[in-house]
Amino acid sequence: MNIQQPKILIVDDHRLLLNGTISLVSDRFRDAQIFSARTAQEALTEVALHSLDLAIADLSIPHDSGTPAQIEHGLGLLKQLMEDYPQLNLMVQSSSIKALVRLIPEIDAHQGGFTIADKSETVETFLTRMEWAMQGLTHTKDLQSNLEVKPEWLEVLRLAFEEGLQDKAIAQSMYKSERMIRHYWSKIQDALGIYPEPGKNVRALTQIRAREKGLLD
């Protein structure tokens, strides 16, 4: 690796985990300039201020200091970074990496490095994935999935199972017809391999399978 004095941002709302990651990174890159953020908003500010070589982010983080940590905030941060900084090297260190299936099109299109490490992985694995990301490499095989999910399908799932809305209310919220919402359900269930069976609650099975696949928190 030929990066001299790399600039690295670490994003994690848990102070102990944040400090632990900072220690690991500083041990590996003695000359690194290390910045930290505990919310998505802080992270965006830090990225705007510094010409970073790498950003390492958890997924379950607050949006700002007044909000609870949620996976959707980390996903939103990553999506924003990939849109605004298409060549920024990124690494996700999280206990919820399956949720990244919601960003597969954006990850596939990202021009910078992109690697993933579950928080249960060894220190050696973390350091290896970090170095790969800094080299501009991609390592997302942990996400390998033939599941193709459209943004509107994710919104239907969110409104139904996180907001508790019925189809009529979902249709109103999305400015779609109820017929279109039923069409979305059919597509979602086909993608998840769920079909009507006697005695089975298809909607309940959809929720279970969607959580298993990382489409819901």
Secondary structure, DSSP 4 states (H G I P E B T S, - for coil): ---SS-EEEEE-S-HHHHHHHHHHHHHH-TT-EEEEESSHHHHHHHHHHS--SEEEE-SSB-SSTTS--BHHHHHHHHHHHHHH-TT--EEEEES-GGGGGGGHHHHHH--S-EEEEETTS-HHHHHHHHHHHHTT-EE-GGG-------HHHHHHHHHHHTS---HHHHHHHHT--HHHHHHHHHHHHHHTT----TT--HHHHHHHHHHHTTS--
